[in-house]
Amino acid sequence: MVYSKHDFDDRVNVVDGKHAKLLRRGYTVRVDRNGLLVAQPKPRKFRFPIRGLALLVGGFFCFKALALGMNGPATYGDRLASLESGTVVEVLGARVLAIDPVTQFLADKIGPLLR
């Protein structure tokens, strides 16, 4: 069998990738039935994406503030009132989109920039 430099580089890259994974995740060492020590990467643990959730909630409040700032409180309130007289999903949407202190604060800051 003839091995080329390309084959050797591929094998080295595989070994380097395994070592990098061991260093990134940590590893456990076990003894197999031949008496060899075998290092295996620790399994990934599920982590809750707190940063992503915070960005999603912050973006939602900014969206509400932008809509309130562009339409004004009277028009925004009229649109919420029309939603409240709709289906169950529309009523739920009206409650979620209702004006709260955070939305009002952001709309007060954004509103003058939009007008």
Residue, then its C-alpha position, 0 to 999 in steps of 0.5 A: m500500500v502506498y501512502s502519500k503525504h495527503d493521506f498522512d495529513d488527513r490522519v494527523n488532522v483526525v488525531d488533532g481534532k480528537h485531541a482538541k475535542l478532549l481539551r474542549r469538553g474535558y475527558t474521562v479515562r478508562v481501562d479497556r479489556n486489553g489494559l490500555l488507558v483510553a481517554q474519551p470526551k465527556p458527553r455534552k450537557f444541555r445548557f439553557p440559552i439564557r443569552g438568547l432568551a434575554l435577546l429575544v425578550g429584549g427584542f420583543f420589548c423594543f418591537k412593542a416600543l417601536a410600534l407604540g412610538m410610531n403609532g402613538p398611544a391613542t392609535y395603539g390603544d385602538r388597535l389593541a381594543s380591536l384585538e381584544s374583541g376577536t378570537v382567543v388567540e387575538v385576545l391573548g395577543a392583545r394581552v401580550l402586546a399591552i402597554d407596560p412600563v418597560t414599553q412605555f419607557l422605551a417608547d418615550k425614548i424612541g418616539p421623538l426620534l421617529r417623529 
